[in-house]
Amino acid sequence: MNKQYKIHPVFMIILLLIFMPYSAMAKPLYQLHVEQAEISDQDLKKSLKQVKKHKKIKIIDNLPVPPFHKRTTQQTTQKQPFCLTCHLALPHRNDERSRTFMNMHSRYIACETCHFRPETVAMTYRWLAYDGIDAGNVLSPRRALENIVEKPPETEQKHKAQFKKQVPLAPQPGARISPFYENIPVLLFKETPFAQKIKMEWKDASENQRADIKARLHAPLKKKGPACNKCHGKNKTLLDLETLGATPAQLKKIQNNTIVRFFERFKKNDDRIRINKLLQ
């Protein structure tokens, strides 16, 4: 005769309380924020206007006259971030003054590092592999060895030889500094089920439905990234560069970056500074 065992209700509640947080946090934090986003009528109206105004960018090859500046093919990584479903690999286009330098950052910093900064959540930042055999996994920071020179070299040639080879901060090509919460990457990749679901919904959606999708995807994000000194400064910085593997020499270069000091001279959007003042 088979005996039927009943689980006491109190014990069942305890089991739910124990395992619920882990099942909930199986989703990346950005996805959770999208799913819980509350969209106002004003945000939806703005999103609809952007959807109607949007035009797909068409890149024309084989021009009758060769372009003076021929850009090389953009290198792609094995792991593609969800943002690239709609955005270009070089996404910064509006600010003519700084877009080149912002796009340069996109090669080693995840989009969410700058644009996903919830005020009530404390996140950590680590290297995440976008390419190679470790693609999708956390990478240990590179610990570069520095050559300390006690006496100045005798000749300029010897001086240059000591600094010829520079060890990059990134632990491997294609790595990005990415936000983590509860040891889980905050960001999404294109192949994740949620990203694929959004892609299919967008394909068959009307303009109003696309406006709702766009508003929800951007609701947790900040349009403007942090100021340059939030990473290139010395106090209360967003990133712990030493934890990310920066040597004292690399840390000093990042904190005293010439381009950052140049941009800090602009106080208004219409300010103009001559390029010959860059190194002053």
RODOBA-174854 format. One record per residue (C-alpha): x negated, y, z negated; residue number from 1. Coordinates in Angstrom, 1 decimal, padded with zeros to 4 digits. Layout:
<bakes>
       xx       yy       zz   seq
        X        Y        Z   NUM
...
</bakes>
This chain:
<bakes>
       xx       yy       zz   seq
    000.0    000.0    000.0     1
   -001.5    003.3    001.1     2
   -001.6    006.0   -001.5     3
   -000.8    009.6   -000.4     4
   -003.0    012.3   -002.0     5
   -001.7    015.8   -002.4     6
   -004.0    018.8   -002.7     7
   -003.2    021.1   -005.6     8
   -002.1    024.6   -004.3     9
   -004.6    026.4   -006.5    10
   -007.5    024.2   -005.1    11
   -006.2    025.0   -001.6    12
   -006.4    028.7   -002.2    13
   -009.9    028.4   -003.6    14
   -011.0    026.6   -000.4    15
   -009.5    029.3    001.8    16
   -011.2    032.0   -000.2    17
   -014.5    030.2    000.2    18
   -014.4    029.5    003.9    19
   -012.4    032.5    005.2    20
   -015.2    035.0    005.2    21
   -017.5    032.7    007.2    22
   -014.9    032.0    009.8    23
   -014.1    035.7    010.1    24
   -017.7    036.7    010.5    25
   -018.3    034.2    013.2    26
   -017.3    037.0    015.5    27
   -019.8    039.9    016.2    28
   -019.0    043.0    014.3    29
   -018.4    045.1    017.4    30
   -015.7    042.6    018.6    31
   -014.0    042.8    015.2    32
   -013.9    046.5    015.4    33
   -012.4    046.4    018.9    34
   -009.7    044.0    017.9    35
   -008.8    046.1    014.9    36
   -008.9    049.5    016.7    37
   -006.0    051.8    016.4    38
   -005.6    053.9    019.5    39
   -003.9    057.3    019.3    40
   -001.8    058.8    022.1    41
   -004.4    061.4    022.7    42
   -007.2    058.8    023.1    43
   -005.0    056.8    025.4    44
   -004.2    059.9    027.5    45
   -007.8    060.7    027.8    46
   -008.7    057.2    028.7    47
   -006.0    057.1    031.4    48
   -007.4    060.3    032.9    49
   -010.9    058.8    033.1    50
   -009.6    055.6    034.7    51
   -007.8    057.5    037.4    52
   -010.8    059.8    038.0    53
   -013.3    056.9    038.1    54
   -014.9    056.1    041.5    55
   -017.1    053.1    042.0    56
   -020.7    054.0    042.7    57
   -021.9    052.7    046.1    58
   -025.6    052.3    046.6    59
   -026.5    052.7    050.3    60
   -029.5    050.8    051.6    61
   -031.2    050.9    055.0    62
   -030.9    054.6    055.4    63
   -031.8    056.0    058.8    64
   -034.4    058.2    057.2    65
   -036.5    056.6    054.4    66
   -036.0    058.3    051.0    67
   -038.9    060.3    049.7    68
   -038.6    058.6    046.3    69
   -037.9    054.9    046.7    70
   -036.9    053.3    043.4    71
   -038.0    049.7    042.9    72
   -035.4    047.1    042.2    73
   -034.2    047.2    038.6    74
   -035.5    044.2    036.7    75
   -032.7    042.1    035.2    76
   -032.8    039.9    032.1    77
   -031.4    036.4    031.5    78
   -029.0    037.7    028.9    79
   -026.9    040.6    030.2    80
   -025.2    042.9    027.6    81
   -021.4    043.2    027.7    82
   -021.8    047.0    028.5    83
   -023.2    046.2    031.9    84
   -019.8    044.7    032.9    85
   -018.8    048.3    033.7    86
   -021.9    050.5    033.1    87
   -025.0    050.7    035.2    88
   -028.3    049.3    034.0    89
   -029.5    053.0    033.7    90
   -026.3    054.3    032.1    91
   -027.3    057.9    031.2    92
   -026.4    060.2    034.0    93
   -024.7    063.4    032.7    94
   -027.5    065.2    030.9    95
   -030.0    066.1    033.7    96
   -032.5    067.3    031.1    97
   -032.9    064.1    029.1    98
   -031.3    061.3    031.1    99
   -034.6    060.0    032.4   100
   -036.0    059.6    028.9   101
   -032.7    058.1    027.6   102
   -032.7    055.5    030.4   103
   -036.3    054.6    029.5   104
   -035.1    053.7    026.0   105
   -032.5    051.3    027.5   106
   -035.4    048.9    028.4   107
   -036.2    048.1    024.8   108
   -033.3    049.3    022.7   109
   -029.8    047.8    022.8   110
   -026.9    050.1    023.6   111
   -025.2    049.4    020.3   112
   -028.2    050.5    018.4   113
   -027.5    054.1    019.4   114
   -023.8    054.0    020.1   115
   -022.3    051.6    017.5   116
   -022.9    053.2    014.1   117
   -019.9    052.6    011.7   118
   -020.2    054.8    008.7   119
   -019.0    052.2    006.2   120
   -021.2    049.4    007.3   121
   -024.9    048.9    006.5   122
   -026.7    047.2    009.3   123
   -030.3    046.0    009.9   124
   -032.2    046.2    013.1   125
   -034.3    043.4    014.6   126
   -035.8    042.3    017.9   127
   -033.4    040.3    020.0   128
   -034.6    038.3    023.0   129
   -032.8    039.1    026.2   130
   -035.1    036.9    028.3   131
   -037.2    033.8    028.2   132
   -036.8    030.6    026.4   133
   -035.7    032.5    023.2   134
   -033.0    034.5    025.0   135
   -030.2    035.3    022.6   136
   -032.3    034.6    019.5   137
   -034.1    036.8    016.9   138
   -037.8    037.4    017.5   139
   -040.4    037.9    014.9   140
   -042.1    041.3    015.1   141
   -045.5    041.5    016.8   142
   -048.2    042.2    014.3   143
   -050.9    043.9    016.3   144
   -054.4    044.2    015.0   145
   -056.0    047.7    015.0   146
   -059.6    048.4    015.6   147
   -060.7    050.9    013.0   148
   -063.7    053.0    014.1   149
   -065.6    054.6    011.3   150
   -068.1    056.6    013.5   151
   -067.2    058.4    016.7   152
   -068.6    056.7    019.8   153
   -071.8    058.0    021.4   154
   -070.4    058.5    024.8   155
   -067.0    059.3    026.3   156
   -067.1    056.1    028.3   157
   -067.4    053.9    025.1   158
   -064.6    056.0    023.5   159
   -062.2    055.2    026.4   160
   -063.2    051.6    026.4   161
   -062.0    051.1    022.8   162
   -058.5    052.3    023.6   163
   -058.1    050.8    027.1   164
   -055.9    048.0    026.1   165
   -052.7    048.9    024.1   166
   -050.6    046.3    022.4   167
   -046.9    046.9    023.0   168
   -044.5    047.2    020.1   169
   -042.0    044.7    021.6   170
   -042.9    041.1    020.7   171
   -042.2    040.0    024.3   172
   -040.9    041.4    027.6   173
   -037.1    041.9    027.7   174
   -036.8    042.2    023.9   175
   -034.4    044.9    022.6   176
   -034.1    046.4    019.1   177
   -030.6    045.4    018.2   178
   -028.2    045.9    015.2   179
   -027.4    042.9    012.9   180
   -024.7    042.5    010.3   181
   -024.7    039.6    007.9   182
   -027.6    038.1    010.0   183
   -025.3    038.0    013.1   184
   -026.0    040.2    016.2   185
   -023.5    043.0    016.4   186
   -023.5    043.1    020.2   187
   -021.9    040.9    022.8   188
   -023.3    039.3    026.0   189
   -021.4    038.9    029.3   190
   -021.0    035.2    028.9   191
   -019.3    035.3    025.5   192
   -015.6    034.2    025.5   193
   -014.4    037.7    024.4   194
   -016.3    039.4    027.2   195
   -015.0    037.0    029.8   196
   -011.4    037.5    028.5   197
   -011.7    041.3    028.9   198
   -013.2    040.9    032.4   199
   -010.2    038.8    033.5   200
   -007.7    041.1    031.8   201
   -009.2    044.2    033.6   202
   -009.1    042.5    037.0   203
   -005.3    042.1    037.0   204
   -004.4    045.1    034.9   205
   -002.5    048.2    035.9   206
   -003.9    051.7    035.4   207
   -002.1    052.1    032.1   208
   -003.3    048.7    030.9   209
   -006.9    049.5    031.9   210
   -006.7    052.7    030.0   211
   -005.7    050.8    026.9   212
   -008.5    048.3    027.4   213
   -011.0    051.1    027.9   214
   -009.8    053.0    024.9   215
   -010.1    049.9    022.6   216
   -013.6    049.0    023.9   217
   -014.9    052.5    023.2   218
   -013.0    053.2    020.0   219
   -015.8    051.8    017.7   220
   -018.5    053.6    019.7   221
   -020.0    057.1    019.5   222
   -020.4    058.8    022.8   223
   -023.4    060.7    021.7   224
   -026.4    058.9    020.3   225
   -028.4    060.0    017.3   226
   -030.8    062.9    017.5   227
   -034.4    062.2    018.6   228
   -035.7    062.8    015.1   229
   -033.5    060.1    013.7   230
   -036.0    057.6    015.1   231
   -039.0    059.7    015.8   232
   -039.0    061.5    012.4   233
   -040.6    060.7    009.1   234
   -037.7    060.9    006.7   235
   -034.4    058.8    006.6   236
   -034.9    057.3    010.0   237
   -032.4    054.9    011.6   238
   -035.1    052.3    012.3   239
   -037.7    050.8    010.0   240
   -040.4    050.7    012.5   241
   -042.9    049.1    010.2   242
   -040.5    046.2    009.7   243
   -040.2    046.0    013.5   244
   -043.9    045.5    013.7   245
   -045.3    049.0    014.3   246
   -048.9    049.5    013.3   247
   -050.0    052.7    011.5   248
   -051.3    054.0    014.9   249
   -048.1    053.2    016.7   250
   -046.0    054.7    013.9   251
   -048.0    057.9    014.1   252
   -047.5    058.1    017.9   253
   -043.7    057.6    017.6   254
   -043.3    060.1    014.8   255
   -045.4    062.7    016.6   256
   -044.0    062.1    020.1   257
   -044.7    065.1    022.5   258
   -041.5    064.7    024.4   259
   -039.4    064.8    021.3   260
   -041.1    068.0    020.1   261
   -040.5    069.5    023.6   262
   -036.7    068.7    023.4   263
   -036.5    070.2    019.9   264
   -037.2    073.6    021.4   265
   -033.9    073.6    023.2   266
   -031.3    075.2    021.0   267
   -028.5    075.7    023.6   268
   -027.4    073.7    026.6   269
   -028.3    076.5    029.0   270
   -031.8    077.0    027.6   271
   -034.6    076.8    030.1   272
   -038.2    076.0    029.3   273
   -041.0    075.9    031.8   274
   -042.8    072.5    032.2   275
   -046.2    074.1    031.7   276
   -045.1    074.7    028.0   277
   -044.6    070.9    027.5   278
   -048.0    070.4    025.7   279
   -047.8    073.6    023.7   280
</bakes>
